[in-house]
Amino acid sequence: MTTLVTGSIAYDTIMVFPDRFRNHLLPDQLHIINVCFLTPQMRREFGGTAGNISYNLKLLGTDPLLMATVGEDIAPYLSRLDELGIGHQHLKRISGEFTAQAFITTDLDDNQIIAFHPGAMNHAHENRITPALGVKLATVSPDGKEGMQQHARQCAELGIPFLFDPGQGMPMFSGPELDEFIRLADYVAVNDYEGKLLEDKTGRKLEAIAKEVKALVVTLGAKGSQIFSGGKRVEIPQVAAEAVVDPTGCGDAYRAGLLYGIANGWDWDSTGRLGSLLGAIKIAQRGPQNHKLSREEIIDRYKKAFGASPF
C-alpha cells in the first residue's frame, strides 16, 4: 500500500547556550529585551514533519510518497533523500523562497527559544492530491494552513483514508476548522498537550471526538500512549530507551509506526507498540533523522520489547 506523506520539509539549526537564560533576563526589563546568547555548539539537522515521518517509514522498508513545498536552498536535502532512496518527485520548489527552517537555542535547563520561518511551506496548497498518485493511505501533518485544509478535502473527495496530525500547527485553526478535519479524517493523532487544546477548541472531550473517527491516538511521552477506537481504550506501554538524548522527532517516529500498522492491517495494540518502539529508538539519538536501524533490527527489537511480533 502506497502511503502519501504531506507536511513540512525543514532545516533545523540547533544551538546550545552553555548557561541559563534566566541568568541574563531581567524580570523588570522584559519590555526592552536586547540580549545576545553566545552559542559555541551548533548543528544543522534535516527535519520537518513530512521528512521525519518518511524517514521512519523508509527504515521500516516501505516507499513513502513525500509531498511538500520547498525553497531554492533545498539541494542538500534532495541529496540526502537520494542517499536514503526516498523519492522527491512531488516536492514543489518555490522560486524566491527559503525552505522552512527553525532556529533553536537551548540552555542548560532545556529551555528553548525558537524562531521559525515557514518560507515555502506557506505554498503547500499549490500541491494537489489526485487519483494519478495511486495512494491508498495518507497523512495530513503540520504544513501551510491552506495546504492542510485542501489536502484533507482532497483525500476525502477521493476516498483516501488519512491520519490528521495537527501537531504544532493546531493553533492556526479555529474550533469549526478543526471540526471539519475531524469530520473528514479517518484517524487523529495528538500528544497530551495538543489533546487538551483540541478539547478546548472544539468544546468536546477526546472520548467524544474518538466516536467520530476510526481511531484517536494520544501520546503521553514517558507514560506511553492511548488509542481510542470502537468505544474502547487501548493502553500502549512505554518502551524503555537505551538513552534519553533528544525528544525532537519522537512524535513523527510514532506516527510512522501508526501509518505502517494501519497500512498492514494490524490491530491497534500492535500498531501502537510499533509507534512506541520507534519513539524510543529515536529519542536515543540527537536530531530527528539520525537513528539508523535496519528493518530487521527494528523487528528484533519489537520481539525483545513485547515477546511477539506481528511483522
Phi and psi restraints in degrees (value plus and minus 20) as a CYANA .aco file:
   2 THR   PHI    -101.8   -61.8
   2 THR   PSI     106.6   146.6
   3 THR   PHI    -127.8   -87.8
   3 THR   PSI     104.8   144.8
   4 LEU   PHI    -110.1   -70.1
   4 LEU   PSI     108.6   148.6
   5 VAL   PHI    -135.1   -95.1
   5 VAL   PSI      87.3   127.3
   6 THR   PHI    -122.8   -82.8
   6 THR   PSI     132.7   172.7
   7 GLY   PHI     127.5   167.5
   7 GLY   PSI    -180.4  -140.4
   8 SER   PHI    -109.4   -69.4
   8 SER   PSI     127.7   167.7
   9 ILE   PHI    -134.2   -94.2
   9 ILE   PSI     107.5   147.5
  10 ALA   PHI    -167.7  -127.7
  10 ALA   PSI     137.1   177.1
  11 TYR   PHI    -121.3   -81.3
  11 TYR   PSI     116.2   156.2
  12 ASP   PHI    -133.3   -93.3
  12 ASP   PSI      95.7   135.7
  13 THR   PHI    -118.9   -78.9
  13 THR   PSI      94.5   134.5
  14 ILE   PHI    -134.7   -94.7
  14 ILE   PSI     103.2   143.2
  15 MET   PHI    -140.4  -100.4
  15 MET   PSI     127.6   167.6
  16 VAL   PHI    -134.6   -94.6
  16 VAL   PSI     102.0   142.0
  17 PHE   PHI    -114.7   -74.7
  17 PHE   PSI      93.9   133.9
  18 PRO   PHI     -98.8   -58.8
  18 PRO   PSI      27.2    67.2
  19 ASP   PHI    -179.3  -139.3
  19 ASP   PSI    -186.1  -146.1
  20 ARG   PHI    -137.7   -97.7
  20 ARG   PSI     113.0   153.0
  21 PHE   PHI     -74.1   -34.1
  21 PHE   PSI     -59.6   -19.6
  22 ARG   PHI     -82.1   -42.1
  22 ARG   PSI     -40.6    -0.6
  23 ASN   PHI     -96.7   -56.7
  23 ASN   PSI     -29.1    10.9
  24 HIS   PHI    -146.3  -106.3
  24 HIS   PSI     -13.1    26.9
  25 LEU   PHI    -135.0   -95.0
  25 LEU   PSI     103.6   143.6
  26 LEU   PHI    -110.9   -70.9
  26 LEU   PSI      96.2   136.2
  27 PRO   PHI     -73.8   -33.8
  27 PRO   PSI     -54.9   -14.9
  28 ASP   PHI    -109.0   -69.0
  28 ASP   PSI     -14.9    25.1
  29 GLN   PHI    -144.8  -104.8
  29 GLN   PSI      -0.3    39.7
  30 LEU   PHI     -87.0   -47.0
  30 LEU   PSI     -35.3     4.7
  31 HIS   PHI    -101.5   -61.5
  31 HIS   PSI     -27.8    12.2
  32 ILE   PHI    -154.3  -114.3
  32 ILE   PSI      30.1    70.1
  33 ILE   PHI     -85.1   -45.1
  33 ILE   PSI     110.6   150.6
  34 ASN   PHI    -170.1  -130.1
  34 ASN   PSI      64.6   104.6
  35 VAL   PHI    -147.3  -107.3
  35 VAL   PSI     135.7   175.7
  36 CYS   PHI    -150.0  -110.0
  36 CYS   PSI     103.2   143.2
  37 PHE   PHI    -122.1   -82.1
  37 PHE   PSI      97.3   137.3
  38 LEU   PHI     -96.2   -56.2
  38 LEU   PSI     103.8   143.8
  39 THR   PHI    -144.0  -104.0
  39 THR   PSI      68.9   108.9
  40 PRO   PHI     -86.6   -46.6
  40 PRO   PSI     -42.1    -2.1
  41 GLN   PHI    -122.0   -82.0
  41 GLN   PSI     110.8   150.8
  42 MET   PHI    -171.0  -131.0
  42 MET   PSI     121.5   161.5
  43 ARG   PHI    -163.1  -123.1
  43 ARG   PSI     137.0   177.0
  44 ARG   PHI    -138.4   -98.4
  44 ARG   PSI     107.9   147.9
  45 GLU   PHI    -137.5   -97.5
  45 GLU   PSI     131.4   171.4
  46 PHE   PHI    -104.0   -64.0
  46 PHE   PSI     110.0   150.0
  47 GLY   PHI    -169.7  -129.7
  47 GLY   PSI    -167.7  -127.7
  48 GLY   PHI      70.8   110.8
  48 GLY   PSI     120.8   160.8
  49 THR   PHI     -77.3   -37.3
  49 THR   PSI     -67.4   -27.4
  50 ALA   PHI     -85.4   -45.4
  50 ALA   PSI     -60.6   -20.6
  51 GLY   PHI     -84.0   -44.0
  51 GLY   PSI     -61.9   -21.9
  52 ASN   PHI     -87.4   -47.4
  52 ASN   PSI     -64.3   -24.3
  53 ILE   PHI     -82.8   -42.8
  53 ILE   PSI     -64.2   -24.2
  54 SER   PHI     -82.4   -42.4
  54 SER   PSI     -59.1   -19.1
  55 TYR   PHI     -78.6   -38.6
  55 TYR   PSI     -66.6   -26.6
  56 ASN   PHI     -89.4   -49.4
  56 ASN   PSI     -56.9   -16.9
  57 LEU   PHI     -83.9   -43.9
  57 LEU   PSI     -55.7   -15.7
  58 LYS   PHI     -86.3   -46.3
  58 LYS   PSI     -58.8   -18.8
  59 LEU   PHI     -79.0   -39.0
  59 LEU   PSI     -51.5   -11.5
  60 LEU   PHI    -101.9   -61.9
  60 LEU   PSI     -18.9    21.1
  61 GLY   PHI      70.6   110.6
  61 GLY   PSI      -5.2    34.8
  62 THR   PHI    -123.7   -83.7
  62 THR   PSI     149.3   189.3
  63 ASP   PHI    -137.6   -97.6
  63 ASP   PSI      65.8   105.8
  64 PRO   PHI     -87.2   -47.2
  64 PRO   PSI     131.5   171.5
  65 LEU   PHI    -120.0   -80.0
  65 LEU   PSI      89.2   129.2
  66 LEU   PHI    -113.5   -73.5
  66 LEU   PSI     106.9   146.9
  67 MET   PHI    -150.5  -110.5
  67 MET   PSI     103.8   143.8
  68 ALA   PHI    -184.0  -144.0
  68 ALA   PSI     150.2   190.2
  69 THR   PHI    -130.5   -90.5
  69 THR   PSI     117.8   157.8
  70 VAL   PHI    -153.8  -113.8
  70 VAL   PSI     148.0   188.0
  71 GLY   PHI    -121.6   -81.6
  71 GLY   PSI    -192.4  -152.4
  72 GLU   PHI     -91.4   -51.4
  72 GLU   PSI     -33.0     7.0
  73 ASP   PHI    -117.0   -77.0
  73 ASP   PSI       2.7    42.7
  74 ILE   PHI    -102.0   -62.0
  74 ILE   PSI     -30.4     9.6
  75 ALA   PHI     -70.7   -30.7
  75 ALA   PSI     -67.5   -27.5
  76 PRO   PHI     -80.7   -40.7
  76 PRO   PSI     -55.5   -15.5
  77 TYR   PHI     -89.8   -49.8
  77 TYR   PSI     -59.0   -19.0
  78 LEU   PHI     -83.0   -43.0
  78 LEU   PSI     -59.7   -19.7
  79 SER   PHI     -81.9   -41.9
  79 SER   PSI     -59.9   -19.9
  80 ARG   PHI     -85.5   -45.5
  80 ARG   PSI     -64.2   -24.2
  81 LEU   PHI     -80.9   -40.9
  81 LEU   PSI     -57.8   -17.8
  82 ASP   PHI     -82.4   -42.4
  82 ASP   PSI     -63.0   -23.0
  83 GLU   PHI     -83.0   -43.0
  83 GLU   PSI     -54.2   -14.2
  84 LEU   PHI    -102.2   -62.2
  84 LEU   PSI     -34.7     5.3
  85 GLY   PHI      58.8    98.8
  85 GLY   PSI       6.3    46.3
  86 ILE   PHI    -121.1   -81.1
  86 ILE   PSI     101.7   141.7
  87 GLY   PHI     -86.3   -46.3
  87 GLY   PSI     126.0   166.0
  88 HIS   PHI    -151.8  -111.8
  88 HIS   PSI       8.0    48.0
  89 GLN   PHI     -88.5   -48.5
  89 GLN   PSI     -36.0     4.0
  90 HIS   PHI    -127.7   -87.7
  90 HIS   PSI       2.2    42.2
  91 LEU   PHI    -112.4   -72.4
  91 LEU   PSI      98.3   138.3
  92 LYS   PHI    -115.2   -75.2
  92 LYS   PSI     100.7   140.7
  93 ARG   PHI    -104.8   -64.8
  93 ARG   PSI     107.4   147.4
  94 ILE   PHI    -121.5   -81.5
  94 ILE   PSI      98.7   138.7
  95 SER   PHI     -84.7   -44.7
  95 SER   PSI     116.6   156.6
  96 GLY   PHI      59.7    99.7
  96 GLY   PSI     -13.4    26.6
  97 GLU   PHI    -139.5   -99.5
  97 GLU   PSI     133.7   173.7
  98 PHE   PHI    -108.5   -68.5
  98 PHE   PSI     133.1   173.1
  99 THR   PHI     -84.0   -44.0
  99 THR   PSI     125.3   165.3
 100 ALA   PHI     -72.5   -32.5
 100 ALA   PSI     122.0   162.0
 101 GLN   PHI    -173.7  -133.7
 101 GLN   PSI     125.9   165.9
 102 ALA   PHI    -133.2   -93.2
 102 ALA   PSI     118.2   158.2
 103 PHE   PHI    -134.0   -94.0
 103 PHE   PSI      91.0   131.0
 104 ILE   PHI    -137.3   -97.3
 104 ILE   PSI     104.2   144.2
 105 THR   PHI    -133.7   -93.7
 105 THR   PSI     104.9   144.9
 106 THR   PHI    -135.3   -95.3
 106 THR   PSI     116.9   156.9
 107 ASP   PHI    -121.1   -81.1
 107 ASP   PSI    -194.4  -154.4
 108 LEU   PHI     -90.7   -50.7
 108 LEU   PSI     -34.4     5.6
 109 ASP   PHI    -116.1   -76.1
 109 ASP   PSI     -10.0    30.0
 110 ASP   PHI      45.3    85.3
 110 ASP   PSI      -1.5    38.5
 111 ASN   PHI     -93.7   -53.7
 111 ASN   PSI     130.0   170.0
 112 GLN   PHI    -150.4  -110.4
 112 GLN   PSI     121.2   161.2
 113 ILE   PHI    -135.2   -95.2
 113 ILE   PSI     101.8   141.8
 114 ILE   PHI    -144.3  -104.3
 114 ILE   PSI     113.0   153.0
 115 ALA   PHI    -135.1   -95.1
 115 ALA   PSI     106.9   146.9
 116 PHE   PHI    -140.2  -100.2
 116 PHE   PSI     108.0   148.0
 117 HIS   PHI    -130.7   -90.7
 117 HIS   PSI      91.8   131.8
 118 PRO   PHI     -90.9   -50.9
 118 PRO   PSI     -52.7   -12.7
 119 GLY   PHI      29.8    69.8
 119 GLY   PSI    -145.0  -105.0
 120 ALA   PHI     -82.8   -42.8
 120 ALA   PSI     -40.5    -0.5
 121 MET   PHI     -77.9   -37.9
 121 MET   PSI     -49.7    -9.7
 122 ASN   PHI     -85.8   -45.8
 122 ASN   PSI     -30.8     9.2
 123 HIS   PHI    -122.5   -82.5
 123 HIS   PSI      -3.0    37.0
 124 ALA   PHI     -76.5   -36.5
 124 ALA   PSI     -49.1    -9.1
 125 HIS   PHI     -86.2   -46.2
 125 HIS   PSI     -33.0     7.0
 126 GLU   PHI     -95.8   -55.8
 126 GLU   PSI     -34.4     5.6
 127 ASN   PHI    -109.3   -69.3
 127 ASN   PSI     114.1   154.1
 128 ARG   PHI    -138.8   -98.8
 128 ARG   PSI     123.3   163.3
 129 ILE   PHI    -114.0   -74.0
 129 ILE   PSI      99.3   139.3
 130 THR   PHI    -147.0  -107.0
 130 THR   PSI     143.7   183.7
 131 PRO   PHI     -78.7   -38.7
 131 PRO   PSI     -47.8    -7.8
 132 ALA   PHI     -82.1   -42.1
 132 ALA   PSI     -41.2    -1.2
 133 LEU   PHI     -89.3   -49.3
 133 LEU   PSI     -47.0    -7.0
 134 GLY   PHI      47.3    87.3
 134 GLY   PSI       9.3    49.3
 135 VAL   PHI    -109.2   -69.2
 135 VAL   PSI     132.3   172.3
 136 LYS   PHI    -135.8   -95.8
 136 LYS   PSI     -28.9    11.1
 137 LEU   PHI    -175.2  -135.2
 137 LEU   PSI     127.4   167.4
 138 ALA   PHI    -166.5  -126.5
 138 ALA   PSI     144.4   184.4
 139 THR   PHI    -149.1  -109.1
 139 THR   PSI     117.6   157.6
 140 VAL   PHI    -128.7   -88.7
 140 VAL   PSI      83.4   123.4
 141 SER   PHI    -133.6   -93.6
 141 SER   PSI     153.0   193.0
 142 PRO   PHI     -68.9   -28.9
 142 PRO   PSI     108.4   148.4
 143 ASP   PHI    -182.5  -142.5
 143 ASP   PSI    -187.4  -147.4
 144 GLY   PHI     -81.5   -41.5
 144 GLY   PSI     124.0   164.0
 145 LYS   PHI     -77.7   -37.7
 145 LYS   PSI     -72.4   -32.4
 146 GLU   PHI     -82.9   -42.9
 146 GLU   PSI     -56.0   -16.0
 147 GLY   PHI     -83.4   -43.4
 147 GLY   PSI     -64.1   -24.1
 148 MET   PHI     -81.3   -41.3
 148 MET   PSI     -63.3   -23.3
 149 GLN   PHI     -84.2   -44.2
 149 GLN   PSI     -65.8   -25.8
 150 GLN   PHI     -86.8   -46.8
 150 GLN   PSI     -60.0   -20.0
 151 HIS   PHI     -86.4   -46.4
 151 HIS   PSI     -56.5   -16.5
 152 ALA   PHI     -83.7   -43.7
 152 ALA   PSI     -64.2   -24.2
 153 ARG   PHI     -86.9   -46.9
 153 ARG   PSI     -59.3   -19.3
 154 GLN   PHI     -86.3   -46.3
 154 GLN   PSI     -60.6   -20.6
 155 CYS   PHI     -80.7   -40.7
 155 CYS   PSI     -66.1   -26.1
 156 ALA   PHI     -83.3   -43.3
 156 ALA   PSI     -61.4   -21.4
 157 GLU   PHI     -83.8   -43.8
 157 GLU   PSI     -53.4   -13.4
 158 LEU   PHI    -111.1   -71.1
 158 LEU   PSI     -21.6    18.4
 159 GLY   PHI      52.2    92.2
 159 GLY   PSI       6.4    46.4
 160 ILE   PHI    -112.1   -72.1
 160 ILE   PSI      94.9   134.9
 161 PRO   PHI     -82.9   -42.9
 161 PRO   PSI     120.5   160.5
 162 PHE   PHI    -162.8  -122.8
 162 PHE   PSI     134.3   174.3
 163 LEU   PHI    -115.2   -75.2
 163 LEU   PSI     102.3   142.3
 164 PHE   PHI    -110.0   -70.0
 164 PHE   PSI      97.6   137.6
 165 ASP   PHI    -144.9  -104.9
 165 ASP   PSI      62.5   102.5
 166 PRO   PHI     -87.5   -47.5
 166 PRO   PSI     -54.4   -14.4
 167 GLY   PHI      30.8    70.8
 167 GLY   PSI    -160.4  -120.4
 168 GLN   PHI     -92.3   -52.3
 168 GLN   PSI     -23.6    16.4
 169 GLY   PHI    -103.8   -63.8
 169 GLY   PSI     -27.2    12.8
 170 MET   PHI     -77.0   -37.0
 170 MET   PSI     -59.9   -19.9
 171 PRO   PHI     -79.1   -39.1
 171 PRO   PSI     -37.8     2.2
 172 MET   PHI     -88.9   -48.9
 172 MET   PSI     -41.5    -1.5
 173 PHE   PHI    -128.2   -88.2
 173 PHE   PSI     124.5   164.5
 174 SER   PHI    -102.4   -62.4
 174 SER   PSI     152.6   192.6
 175 GLY   PHI     -77.0   -37.0
 175 GLY   PSI     -70.3   -30.3
 176 PRO   PHI     -81.1   -41.1
 176 PRO   PSI     -55.0   -15.0
 177 GLU   PHI     -88.0   -48.0
 177 GLU   PSI     -59.6   -19.6
 178 LEU   PHI     -87.0   -47.0
 178 LEU   PSI     -56.2   -16.2
 179 ASP   PHI     -79.0   -39.0
 179 ASP   PSI     -58.6   -18.6
 180 GLU   PHI     -84.8   -44.8
 180 GLU   PSI     -64.4   -24.4
 181 PHE   PHI     -77.4   -37.4
 181 PHE   PSI     -66.0   -26.0
 182 ILE   PHI     -83.1   -43.1
 182 ILE   PSI     -60.3   -20.3
 183 ARG   PHI     -84.2   -44.2
 183 ARG   PSI     -55.7   -15.7
 184 LEU   PHI    -105.2   -65.2
 184 LEU   PSI     -49.4    -9.4
 185 ALA   PHI     -98.1   -58.1
 185 ALA   PSI     138.0   178.0
 186 ASP   PHI    -117.3   -77.3
 186 ASP   PSI     -49.9    -9.9
 187 TYR   PHI    -159.1  -119.1
 187 TYR   PSI     128.7   168.7
 188 VAL   PHI    -151.4  -111.4
 188 VAL   PSI     116.2   156.2
 189 ALA   PHI    -150.7  -110.7
 189 ALA   PSI     109.1   149.1
 190 VAL   PHI    -161.5  -121.5
 190 VAL   PSI     140.9   180.9
 191 ASN   PHI    -110.1   -70.1
 191 ASN   PSI     160.0   200.0
 192 ASP   PHI     -83.9   -43.9
 192 ASP   PSI     -59.9   -19.9
 193 TYR   PHI     -85.8   -45.8
 193 TYR   PSI     -66.4   -26.4
 194 GLU   PHI     -82.2   -42.2
 194 GLU   PSI     -54.1   -14.1
 195 GLY   PHI     -82.7   -42.7
 195 GLY   PSI     -62.8   -22.8
 196 LYS   PHI     -85.3   -45.3
 196 LYS   PSI     -58.0   -18.0
 197 LEU   PHI     -86.7   -46.7
 197 LEU   PSI     -59.1   -19.1
 198 LEU   PHI     -83.0   -43.0
 198 LEU   PSI     -61.8   -21.8
 199 GLU   PHI     -81.6   -41.6
 199 GLU   PSI     -64.9   -24.9
 200 ASP   PHI     -83.8   -43.8
 200 ASP   PSI     -63.2   -23.2
 201 LYS   PHI     -94.4   -54.4
 201 LYS   PSI     -54.2   -14.2
 202 THR   PHI    -113.3   -73.3
 202 THR   PSI     -37.5     2.5
 203 GLY   PHI      54.8    94.8
 203 GLY   PSI      -1.0    39.0
 204 ARG   PHI    -151.5  -111.5
 204 ARG   PSI     127.5   167.5
 205 LYS   PHI     -92.9   -52.9
 205 LYS   PSI     135.9   175.9
 206 LEU   PHI     -79.2   -39.2
 206 LEU   PSI     -56.1   -16.1
 207 GLU   PHI     -81.3   -41.3
 207 GLU   PSI     -56.5   -16.5
 208 ALA   PHI     -92.1   -52.1
 208 ALA   PSI     -61.2   -21.2
 209 ILE   PHI     -82.6   -42.6
 209 ILE   PSI     -57.9   -17.9
 210 ALA   PHI     -80.1   -40.1
 210 ALA   PSI     -47.5    -7.5
 211 LYS   PHI     -91.0   -51.0
 211 LYS   PSI     -34.3     5.7
 212 GLU   PHI    -113.9   -73.9
 212 GLU   PSI     -27.5    12.5
 213 VAL   PHI    -151.5  -111.5
 213 VAL   PSI     150.2   190.2
 214 LYS   PHI     -89.0   -49.0
 214 LYS   PSI     -53.5   -13.5
 215 ALA   PHI    -180.1  -140.1
 215 ALA   PSI     123.8   163.8
 216 LEU   PHI    -142.5  -102.5
 216 LEU   PSI     106.2   146.2
 217 VAL   PHI    -132.2   -92.2
 217 VAL   PSI     112.0   152.0
 218 VAL   PHI    -144.7  -104.7
 218 VAL   PSI      95.8   135.8
 219 THR   PHI    -109.2   -69.2
 219 THR   PSI     122.1   162.1
 220 LEU   PHI    -143.5  -103.5
 220 LEU   PSI       4.2    44.2
 221 GLY   PHI      43.6    83.6
 221 GLY   PSI    -146.4  -106.4
 222 ALA   PHI     -88.0   -48.0
 222 ALA   PSI     -31.4     8.6
 223 LYS   PHI    -112.2   -72.2
 223 LYS   PSI     -12.9    27.1
 224 GLY   PHI      70.1   110.1
 224 GLY   PSI    -160.0  -120.0
 225 SER   PHI    -176.9  -136.9
 225 SER   PSI     148.0   188.0
 226 GLN   PHI    -152.1  -112.1
 226 GLN   PSI     121.3   161.3
 227 ILE   PHI    -144.1  -104.1
 227 ILE   PSI      98.5   138.5
 228 PHE   PHI    -117.0   -77.0
 228 PHE   PSI     100.5   140.5
 229 SER   PHI    -176.8  -136.8
 229 SER   PSI     114.0   154.0
 230 GLY   PHI      39.8    79.8
 230 GLY   PSI      12.9    52.9
 231 GLY   PHI      58.2    98.2
 231 GLY   PSI     -14.4    25.6
 232 LYS   PHI    -138.0   -98.0
 232 LYS   PSI     139.1   179.1
 233 ARG   PHI    -138.9   -98.9
 233 ARG   PSI     100.9   140.9
 234 VAL   PHI    -120.1   -80.1
 234 VAL   PSI     102.4   142.4
 235 GLU   PHI    -110.1   -70.1
 235 GLU   PSI     102.4   142.4
 236 ILE   PHI    -125.3   -85.3
 236 ILE   PSI     102.9   142.9
 237 PRO   PHI     -94.3   -54.3
 237 PRO   PSI     135.5   175.5
 238 GLN   PHI     -92.5   -52.5
 238 GLN   PSI     125.1   165.1
 239 VAL   PHI    -119.7   -79.7
 239 VAL   PSI     108.9   148.9
 240 ALA   PHI     -84.3   -44.3
 240 ALA   PSI     107.5   147.5
 241 ALA   PHI    -106.8   -66.8
 241 ALA   PSI     130.6   170.6
 242 GLU   PHI     -84.7   -44.7
 242 GLU   PSI     -50.1   -10.1
 243 ALA   PHI    -180.5  -140.5
 243 ALA   PSI     131.9   171.9
 244 VAL   PHI    -127.6   -87.6
 244 VAL   PSI      79.7   119.7
 245 VAL   PHI    -131.0   -91.0
 245 VAL   PSI     -68.6   -28.6
 246 ASP   PHI    -176.4  -136.4
 246 ASP   PSI      97.5   137.5
 247 PRO   PHI     -99.6   -59.6
 247 PRO   PSI     -26.9    13.1
 248 THR   PHI     -78.4   -38.4
 248 THR   PSI     101.2   141.2
 249 GLY   PHI      71.9   111.9
 249 GLY   PSI     -21.9    18.1
 250 CYS   PHI     -84.2   -44.2
 250 CYS   PSI     -60.4   -20.4
 251 GLY   PHI     -82.7   -42.7
 251 GLY   PSI     -57.1   -17.1
 252 ASP   PHI     -88.2   -48.2
 252 ASP   PSI     -58.6   -18.6
 253 ALA   PHI     -82.1   -42.1
 253 ALA   PSI     -63.9   -23.9
 254 TYR   PHI     -79.4   -39.4
 254 TYR   PSI     -63.6   -23.6
 255 ARG   PHI     -86.1   -46.1
 255 ARG   PSI     -52.1   -12.1
 256 ALA   PHI     -82.8   -42.8
 256 ALA   PSI     -59.2   -19.2
 257 GLY   PHI     -82.4   -42.4
 257 GLY   PSI     -61.0   -21.0
 258 LEU   PHI     -79.5   -39.5
 258 LEU   PSI     -69.7   -29.7
 259 LEU   PHI     -82.5   -42.5
 259 LEU   PSI     -59.3   -19.3
 260 TYR   PHI     -83.9   -43.9
 260 TYR   PSI     -65.4   -25.4
 261 GLY   PHI     -83.8   -43.8
 261 GLY   PSI     -63.0   -23.0
 262 ILE   PHI     -82.2   -42.2
 262 ILE   PSI     -66.1   -26.1
 263 ALA   PHI     -82.5   -42.5
 263 ALA   PSI     -48.8    -8.8
 264 ASN   PHI    -122.5   -82.5
 264 ASN   PSI     -11.0    29.0
 265 GLY   PHI      51.8    91.8
 265 GLY   PSI       5.4    45.4
 266 TRP   PHI     -92.9   -52.9
 266 TRP   PSI     139.2   179.2
 267 ASP   PHI     -95.4   -55.4
 267 ASP   PSI     148.1   188.1
 268 TRP   PHI     -90.7   -50.7
 268 TRP   PSI     -51.1   -11.1
 269 ASP   PHI     -83.3   -43.3
 269 ASP   PSI     -67.9   -27.9
 270 SER   PHI     -86.3   -46.3
 270 SER   PSI     -59.7   -19.7
 271 THR   PHI     -84.5   -44.5
 271 THR   PSI     -68.0   -28.0
 272 GLY   PHI     -83.4   -43.4
 272 GLY   PSI     -56.2   -16.2
 273 ARG   PHI     -86.8   -46.8
 273 ARG   PSI     -56.0   -16.0
 274 LEU   PHI     -84.5   -44.5
 274 LEU   PSI     -62.9   -22.9
 275 GLY   PHI     -79.6   -39.6
 275 GLY   PSI     -63.8   -23.8
 276 SER   PHI     -81.7   -41.7
 276 SER   PSI     -62.4   -22.4
 277 LEU   PHI     -82.9   -42.9
 277 LEU   PSI     -66.2   -26.2
 278 LEU   PHI     -83.3   -43.3
 278 LEU   PSI     -57.6   -17.6
 279 GLY   PHI     -83.0   -43.0
 279 GLY   PSI     -59.6   -19.6
 280 ALA   PHI     -87.9   -47.9
 280 ALA   PSI     -56.9   -16.9
 281 ILE   PHI     -85.3   -45.3
 281 ILE   PSI     -63.0   -23.0
 282 LYS   PHI     -86.9   -46.9
 282 LYS   PSI     -60.3   -20.3
 283 ILE   PHI     -85.6   -45.6
 283 ILE   PSI     -35.8     4.2
 284 ALA   PHI    -102.1   -62.1
 284 ALA   PSI     -22.7    17.3
 285 GLN   PHI    -146.8  -106.8
 285 GLN   PSI     128.7   168.7
 286 ARG   PHI     -95.0   -55.0
 286 ARG   PSI     124.1   164.1
 287 GLY   PHI      59.9    99.9
 287 GLY   PSI     140.0   180.0
 288 PRO   PHI    -103.5   -63.5
 288 PRO   PSI     -30.3     9.7
 289 GLN   PHI    -155.7  -115.7
 289 GLN   PSI      18.0    58.0
 290 ASN   PHI    -134.1   -94.1
 290 ASN   PSI     -18.4    21.6
 291 HIS   PHI    -104.3   -64.3
 291 HIS   PSI     114.5   154.5
 292 LYS   PHI    -149.7  -109.7
 292 LYS   PSI      17.6    57.6
 293 LEU   PHI     -93.5   -53.5
 293 LEU   PSI     128.9   168.9
 294 SER   PHI    -102.0   -62.0
 294 SER   PSI     146.8   186.8
 295 ARG   PHI     -77.3   -37.3
 295 ARG   PSI     -63.1   -23.1
 296 GLU   PHI     -83.0   -43.0
 296 GLU   PSI     -59.0   -19.0
 297 GLU   PHI     -87.6   -47.6
 297 GLU   PSI     -57.0   -17.0
 298 ILE   PHI     -85.1   -45.1
 298 ILE   PSI     -63.4   -23.4
 299 ILE   PHI     -80.7   -40.7
 299 ILE   PSI     -62.8   -22.8
 300 ASP   PHI     -83.8   -43.8
 300 ASP   PSI     -60.7   -20.7
 301 ARG   PHI     -87.9   -47.9
 301 ARG   PSI     -54.4   -14.4
 302 TYR   PHI     -81.9   -41.9
 302 TYR   PSI     -66.3   -26.3
 303 LYS   PHI     -82.1   -42.1
 303 LYS   PSI     -61.5   -21.5
 304 LYS   PHI     -87.4   -47.4
 304 LYS   PSI     -55.1   -15.1
 305 ALA   PHI     -96.9   -56.9
 305 ALA   PSI     -55.5   -15.5
 306 PHE   PHI    -142.9  -102.9
 306 PHE   PSI     -25.0    15.0
 307 GLY   PHI      63.5   103.5
 307 GLY   PSI     -32.1     7.9
 308 ALA   PHI    -172.3  -132.3
 308 ALA   PSI     143.0   183.0
 309 SER   PHI    -157.2  -117.2
 309 SER   PSI     114.7   154.7
 310 PRO   PHI    -107.8   -67.8
 310 PRO   PSI     -20.3    19.7
